[in-house]
Amino acid sequence: MKDKQAKVLDDTLELALSLIRIPSHNPPGNEAGIATFVGDWLKTRGVHAELVPLEEGRDSLVARIPGSQSGCIVLCGHLDTVTADERLWTRDPLNPVVEDARLWGLGAADMKSACAVLMQAMAQQARIKTLPEKGLVLMLTADEEWGYRGAATIAQSGLIDDVELVLIAEPTSNAVCTGQKGELWIEVSFSGKEAHGSIPESGASAILPAARFCTRLQGELDRWPQDPKTGRTTLNIGRFNGGRQVNIVPAHVKAQLDVRAISHEHTLAVRETVERIGQEEAAVNGCSFAYREMSYHRPVYSDTVHETAQTLIRKSSDVTNISQPSGLSPYSTDAVSIAPELDVPILICGPGSIEQAHQPNEFIDIEQIAQALEIMTALIA
């Protein structure tokens, strides 16, 4: 048995290496190449797959093993990665290697190793002559890293209308998340009056109220209580731009905020807090304030009463030795495009750490891949 498990792990690592070697960084995406590779790999193992076009050169993929009863379980991952600044990498991001009990390369953690695990799970099920009770669907999407449009295309296509539960294998260190926080992106603008830098009192600096706004907003949200089940609402001030040159009082400043809210109620409170603090700080300097929402995705919550969800929780707890489920995912996934279309539980559980995602010299521990194989094998059994 151990020799068989080692062989499956070796095959999965080789598959992950092959996926990483196929460029699919987004932008521009170009997921058609990797989607075709996956489809061909599955076909040789007796699994039918079809490509779902998003736009020119960009395809998602859906593969299905039919079940003996109606309904299906969807195993979901994404084919695209973020871009890589090779100046910050000490390795070639598209020439992956296995060293020091880790797999290194672009997408190793987010999430081509997980895609390899899901593909291997489908292939193992296909080798069994008996049909599973429920259909098993592999859904690998394009454009997750930018706009979740690949998942939306599939969710609206009718291909998975019989779904009973979705498992998204994003990196959670194989812990089970029963949903994800909301994602609210806001751009705030402060407008003042330009003046010569030597007489700043004759102008109205927009930078000062903008800076105070950011520190006050961060301080207020940091004091919001943490929920034991869903975590805490967080704020990242991702961009701050203002001023034309050093000797001119800056008249315009824009800042972009990334808020991950644990509830819709918190989202409403964030909007009110942004408006209140922004107006207060702008008034101190004789400036004006405005804000706009760049995008918003509501939090996603799922129950765990489904038999497959219970199996996932039990196996994840056994394999990781961590009490499950572990609350909400702090980051956003394809669930934002699936949940509005299909009212089913969406759980998030996969190998790798989110702390490695979008990082130079990205890696995943081999042990995490082995754990994920054990969990997925138990899930589909």
C-alpha positions as CSV (number, residue, x, y, z in Angstrom):
1,M,0.0,0.0,0.0
2,K,2.8,2.4,0.9
3,D,4.6,1.7,-2.4
4,K,1.3,2.4,-4.3
5,Q,0.8,5.7,-2.3
6,A,4.4,6.7,-3.0
7,K,3.9,6.0,-6.8
8,V,0.8,8.1,-6.8
9,L,2.5,11.0,-5.0
10,D,5.5,10.8,-7.5
11,D,3.1,10.9,-10.4
12,T,1.2,13.8,-9.0
13,L,4.5,15.7,-8.4
14,E,5.5,15.1,-12.1
15,L,2.1,16.3,-13.2
16,A,2.4,19.5,-11.1
17,L,5.8,20.1,-12.6
18,S,4.3,19.8,-16.1
19,L,1.5,22.2,-15.3
20,I,3.9,24.8,-13.9
21,R,6.0,24.7,-17.0
22,I,3.0,25.8,-19.1
23,P,2.8,29.6,-18.8
24,S,-0.7,30.8,-17.8
25,H,0.1,34.0,-15.9
26,N,-2.8,36.5,-15.8
27,P,-2.7,39.0,-17.4
28,P,-2.8,37.9,-20.2
29,G,-3.9,34.4,-19.1
30,N,-3.6,32.3,-22.2
31,E,-5.1,29.4,-20.3
32,A,-6.1,27.6,-23.6
33,G,-2.7,25.8,-23.7
34,I,-2.8,24.4,-20.2
35,A,-6.6,23.6,-20.5
36,T,-5.8,21.6,-23.6
37,F,-3.0,19.8,-21.8
38,V,-5.3,18.8,-19.0
39,G,-8.0,17.6,-21.4
40,D,-5.5,15.4,-23.3
41,W,-4.1,14.0,-20.0
42,L,-7.6,13.1,-18.8
43,K,-8.6,11.6,-22.1
44,T,-5.7,9.1,-22.0
45,R,-7.1,8.0,-18.6
46,G,-10.6,7.5,-19.7
47,V,-12.1,10.8,-18.5
48,H,-14.1,12.9,-20.9
49,A,-13.4,16.7,-20.7
50,E,-14.6,19.7,-22.7
51,L,-13.2,23.2,-23.0
52,V,-15.4,26.1,-22.1
53,P,-14.3,29.2,-24.0
54,L,-14.0,32.5,-22.2
55,E,-12.4,34.6,-25.0
56,E,-9.7,34.1,-27.6
57,G,-6.9,31.9,-26.2
58,R,-8.6,31.6,-22.8
59,D,-10.5,28.4,-21.9
60,S,-11.7,26.8,-18.8
61,L,-12.3,23.0,-18.6
62,V,-15.1,20.7,-17.3
63,A,-14.6,17.0,-17.0
64,R,-17.2,14.5,-15.6
65,I,-17.4,11.0,-14.4
66,P,-21.0,10.0,-14.3
67,G,-22.6,8.6,-11.1
68,S,-25.2,5.9,-10.5
69,Q,-27.5,8.5,-9.0
70,S,-28.5,12.0,-9.9
71,G,-26.4,14.9,-8.6
72,C,-22.7,15.6,-8.6
73,I,-19.8,16.8,-6.5
74,V,-17.6,19.5,-8.2
75,L,-13.9,19.7,-7.5
76,C,-12.8,23.2,-8.5
77,G,-9.4,24.8,-9.2
78,H,-8.0,27.6,-11.4
79,L,-5.5,27.3,-14.2
80,D,-4.1,30.9,-14.2
81,T,-1.4,32.3,-11.9
82,V,-0.3,35.8,-11.1
83,T,2.6,37.3,-13.0
84,A,6.2,36.9,-11.7
85,D,8.8,39.6,-11.4
86,E,11.8,37.4,-12.3
87,R,14.2,40.0,-10.8
88,L,12.9,39.0,-7.4
89,W,13.2,35.2,-8.0
90,T,16.3,33.3,-7.3
91,R,14.9,30.5,-9.4
92,D,13.3,30.4,-12.9
93,P,9.6,30.6,-12.1
94,L,8.6,28.4,-15.0
95,N,11.4,25.8,-14.5
96,P,10.0,24.1,-11.4
97,V,12.2,21.8,-9.2
98,V,11.7,19.6,-6.2
99,E,14.3,20.4,-3.5
100,D,14.4,20.3,0.3
101,A,11.0,18.4,0.5
102,R,9.4,21.3,-1.4
103,L,8.1,21.9,-4.9
104,W,9.3,25.4,-6.2
105,G,7.8,27.3,-9.1
106,L,5.2,29.8,-10.2
107,G,1.8,28.5,-9.1
108,A,3.2,25.7,-6.9
109,A,1.0,26.8,-4.0
110,D,-1.6,28.8,-5.9
111,M,-2.7,26.5,-7.3
112,K,-1.2,24.1,-9.9
113,S,-0.2,21.5,-7.3
114,A,-3.8,21.4,-6.2
115,C,-5.0,21.1,-9.8
116,A,-2.6,18.1,-10.1
117,V,-4.2,16.5,-7.0
118,L,-7.7,17.0,-8.4
119,M,-6.7,15.5,-11.8
120,Q,-5.1,12.5,-10.1
121,A,-8.3,12.0,-8.0
122,M,-10.3,11.9,-11.2
123,A,-7.9,9.5,-12.8
124,Q,-8.0,7.2,-9.8
125,Q,-11.8,7.1,-9.9
126,A,-11.8,6.4,-13.6
127,R,-9.8,3.3,-13.0
128,I,-12.5,1.9,-10.8
129,K,-15.1,0.0,-12.9
130,T,-18.0,0.7,-10.4
131,L,-19.6,4.1,-10.9
132,P,-19.5,6.5,-7.9
133,E,-22.9,7.2,-6.2
134,K,-22.7,10.8,-7.3
135,G,-21.2,12.2,-10.4
136,L,-17.7,13.6,-10.0
137,V,-16.9,16.8,-11.9
138,L,-13.6,18.5,-12.3
139,M,-13.9,22.3,-13.0
140,L,-10.7,24.1,-13.8
141,T,-11.2,27.8,-14.5
142,A,-9.6,30.7,-16.4
143,D,-9.3,34.2,-15.0
144,E,-9.6,33.5,-11.3
145,E,-6.7,35.8,-10.5
146,W,-8.3,38.8,-12.2
147,G,-12.1,38.6,-12.5
148,Y,-13.5,35.1,-11.7
149,R,-15.0,35.2,-15.2
150,G,-14.2,31.6,-16.1
151,A,-16.1,30.3,-13.1
152,A,-19.0,32.5,-13.9
153,T,-19.1,31.2,-17.5
154,I,-19.3,27.6,-16.3
155,A,-21.8,28.3,-13.5
156,Q,-24.1,29.9,-16.1
157,S,-23.5,27.2,-18.8
158,G,-25.8,24.5,-17.4
159,L,-22.9,22.0,-17.2
160,I,-23.0,21.7,-13.4
161,D,-26.7,22.5,-12.7
162,D,-27.0,19.2,-10.8
163,V,-24.2,20.1,-8.4
164,E,-24.8,19.3,-4.7
165,L,-21.6,20.6,-3.3
166,V,-18.5,22.4,-4.5
167,L,-15.0,21.9,-3.2
168,I,-12.5,24.6,-4.1
169,A,-9.0,23.4,-3.6
170,E,-7.3,26.7,-2.9
171,P,-4.4,26.7,-0.5
172,T,-5.7,26.3,3.1
173,S,-3.0,24.0,4.4
174,N,-5.7,21.3,3.9
175,A,-8.0,22.9,6.5
176,V,-11.7,23.1,5.7
177,C,-13.1,26.7,5.3
178,T,-16.9,26.9,5.2
179,G,-16.9,30.0,3.1
180,Q,-14.9,33.2,2.6
181,K,-14.9,36.8,3.7
182,G,-16.4,39.5,1.5
183,E,-14.1,41.5,-0.8
184,L,-14.7,45.3,-0.9
185,W,-12.4,47.5,-2.9
186,I,-12.8,51.3,-2.4
187,E,-11.0,54.3,-3.9
188,V,-11.1,57.5,-1.8
189,S,-10.3,61.0,-3.2
190,F,-9.2,64.1,-1.4
191,S,-9.1,67.4,-3.3
192,G,-7.5,70.6,-2.0
193,K,-5.7,73.7,-3.5
194,E,-2.3,74.0,-5.0
195,A,0.2,76.6,-3.9
196,H,3.9,77.3,-3.9
197,G,5.7,74.9,-1.7
198,S,7.4,77.8,0.2
199,I,4.1,79.2,1.4
200,P,2.0,76.0,2.1
201,E,-0.4,78.0,4.3
202,S,-1.8,79.6,1.1
203,G,-2.9,76.3,-0.2
204,A,-4.8,73.3,1.1
205,S,-2.8,70.1,1.1
206,A,-4.8,67.0,0.2
207,I,-2.1,64.6,1.5
208,L,-2.5,65.5,5.2
209,P,-6.2,64.7,5.5
210,A,-5.7,61.6,3.3
211,A,-2.9,60.4,5.6
212,R,-4.9,61.0,8.7
213,F,-7.9,59.3,7.1
214,C,-5.8,56.1,6.5
215,T,-4.4,55.9,10.0
216,R,-7.8,56.6,11.6
217,L,-9.6,54.1,9.5
218,Q,-7.0,51.4,10.2
219,G,-7.2,52.2,13.9
220,E,-11.0,51.9,14.0
221,L,-11.2,48.7,12.1
222,D,-8.4,47.2,14.2
223,R,-10.6,47.7,17.3
224,W,-13.6,45.8,15.8
225,P,-14.1,42.5,17.7
226,Q,-13.0,39.2,16.3
227,D,-15.7,36.6,15.8
228,P,-14.7,33.1,17.0
229,K,-16.2,31.4,13.9
230,T,-15.6,33.9,11.1
231,G,-12.5,35.8,12.2
232,R,-12.1,39.6,11.9
233,T,-12.6,42.2,9.3
234,T,-9.3,43.5,7.8
235,L,-8.1,46.5,5.9
236,N,-5.2,46.8,3.5
237,I,-4.3,50.3,2.1
238,G,-3.0,49.0,-1.2
239,R,-2.2,52.3,-3.0
240,F,-1.7,55.9,-2.0
241,N,-0.9,58.5,-4.7
242,G,-0.8,62.2,-4.5
243,G,1.1,65.4,-5.5
244,R,2.7,66.6,-8.7
245,Q,6.2,67.6,-7.5
246,V,8.0,68.4,-4.3
247,N,7.7,72.2,-4.4
248,I,3.9,72.3,-5.0
249,V,1.2,71.9,-2.3
250,P,-0.6,68.7,-3.4
251,A,-4.2,69.3,-4.5
252,H,-5.2,65.8,-5.3
253,V,-4.7,62.4,-3.5
254,K,-6.2,59.0,-4.2
255,A,-6.0,55.9,-2.0
256,Q,-7.3,52.4,-2.7
257,L,-8.5,50.2,0.1
258,D,-8.9,46.4,0.2
259,V,-11.4,45.4,2.9
260,R,-12.2,41.8,3.7
261,A,-15.4,41.8,5.8
262,I,-16.7,38.9,7.8
263,S,-20.3,39.9,7.2
264,H,-22.5,42.1,5.1
265,E,-23.3,44.1,8.3
266,H,-19.6,44.8,8.6
267,T,-19.5,45.9,5.0
268,L,-22.3,48.4,5.6
269,A,-20.4,49.7,8.7
270,V,-17.2,50.0,6.7
271,R,-18.9,52.2,4.1
272,E,-20.4,54.4,6.9
273,T,-17.0,54.7,8.6
274,V,-15.2,55.6,5.4
275,E,-17.7,58.4,4.6
276,R,-17.6,59.8,8.2
277,I,-13.8,59.8,8.7
278,G,-13.2,61.1,5.1
279,Q,-15.5,64.0,5.5
280,E,-14.2,64.9,9.0
281,E,-10.5,64.9,7.9
282,A,-11.2,66.7,4.7
283,A,-13.0,69.5,6.6
284,V,-10.0,70.1,8.8
285,N,-7.8,71.1,5.9
286,G,-10.5,72.8,3.8
287,C,-10.6,70.0,1.3
288,S,-13.3,67.9,-0.3
289,F,-13.8,64.2,0.0
290,A,-15.4,61.5,-2.2
291,Y,-15.2,57.8,-2.6
292,R,-16.3,55.1,-5.1
293,E,-16.5,51.3,-4.9
294,M,-14.2,49.6,-7.3
295,S,-15.8,46.2,-6.7
296,Y,-17.7,44.2,-4.1
297,H,-18.2,40.5,-3.5
298,R,-20.4,39.5,-0.6
299,P,-19.2,37.0,2.0
300,V,-20.0,33.3,1.2
301,Y,-21.2,31.0,4.0
302,S,-22.0,27.3,3.7
303,D,-23.5,24.7,5.9
304,T,-21.8,21.3,6.5
305,V,-24.7,18.9,6.8
306,H,-24.1,17.3,3.4
307,E,-22.6,13.8,3.7
308,T,-19.6,14.8,1.5
309,A,-18.9,17.9,3.7
310,Q,-18.9,15.7,6.8
311,T,-16.5,13.2,5.1
312,L,-14.2,16.1,4.1
313,I,-14.2,17.6,7.6
314,R,-13.5,14.2,9.3
315,K,-10.7,13.3,6.9
316,S,-9.1,16.7,7.0
317,S,-9.2,16.6,10.8
318,D,-7.5,13.2,10.8
319,V,-4.8,14.1,8.3
320,T,-3.9,17.5,9.6
321,N,-4.6,17.0,13.4
322,I,-6.3,20.3,13.4
323,S,-9.9,20.8,14.6
324,Q,-12.2,21.3,11.6
325,P,-13.8,23.3,10.1
326,S,-11.6,26.3,10.5
327,G,-13.9,29.2,9.7
328,L,-13.9,31.5,6.7
329,S,-11.1,31.8,4.1
330,P,-9.6,35.3,4.4
331,Y,-9.2,35.6,0.7
332,S,-11.6,35.4,-2.3
333,T,-12.0,32.5,-4.6
334,D,-14.2,31.4,-7.6
335,A,-17.0,31.0,-5.0
336,V,-17.9,34.7,-5.7
337,S,-19.0,33.7,-9.2
338,I,-20.5,30.3,-8.3
339,A,-22.6,31.3,-5.3
340,P,-24.9,33.8,-7.1
341,E,-25.8,31.2,-9.7
342,L,-26.0,27.9,-7.7
343,D,-27.4,27.7,-4.2
344,V,-25.2,24.9,-2.8
345,P,-22.5,24.5,-0.1
346,I,-19.1,25.7,-1.2
347,L,-16.2,24.5,0.9
348,I,-12.5,25.6,0.5
349,C,-9.8,23.1,1.2
350,G,-6.5,22.5,-0.5
351,P,-2.8,22.0,-0.2
352,G,-0.3,24.8,0.4
353,S,-0.2,28.0,2.4
354,I,-1.8,31.2,1.2
355,E,1.3,33.0,2.6
356,Q,3.2,31.5,-0.3
357,A,0.7,32.7,-2.9
358,H,1.7,35.7,-5.1
359,Q,5.3,35.6,-3.7
360,P,8.7,35.3,-5.3
361,N,10.2,31.9,-5.0
362,E,6.8,30.3,-4.4
363,F,6.8,26.8,-3.0
364,I,4.6,24.1,-1.5
365,D,5.7,21.4,1.0
366,I,5.5,17.9,-0.5
367,E,3.8,16.8,2.7
368,Q,0.9,19.1,1.9
369,I,0.4,17.4,-1.5
370,A,0.5,14.0,0.1
371,Q,-2.1,15.1,2.6
372,A,-4.3,16.5,-0.1
373,L,-4.1,13.2,-2.0
374,E,-5.2,11.3,1.1
375,I,-8.1,13.6,1.7
376,M,-9.3,13.7,-1.9
377,T,-9.1,9.9,-2.2
378,A,-11.2,9.5,0.9
379,L,-13.6,12.1,-0.4
380,I,-14.4,10.4,-3.7
381,A,-14.4,6.9,-2.2
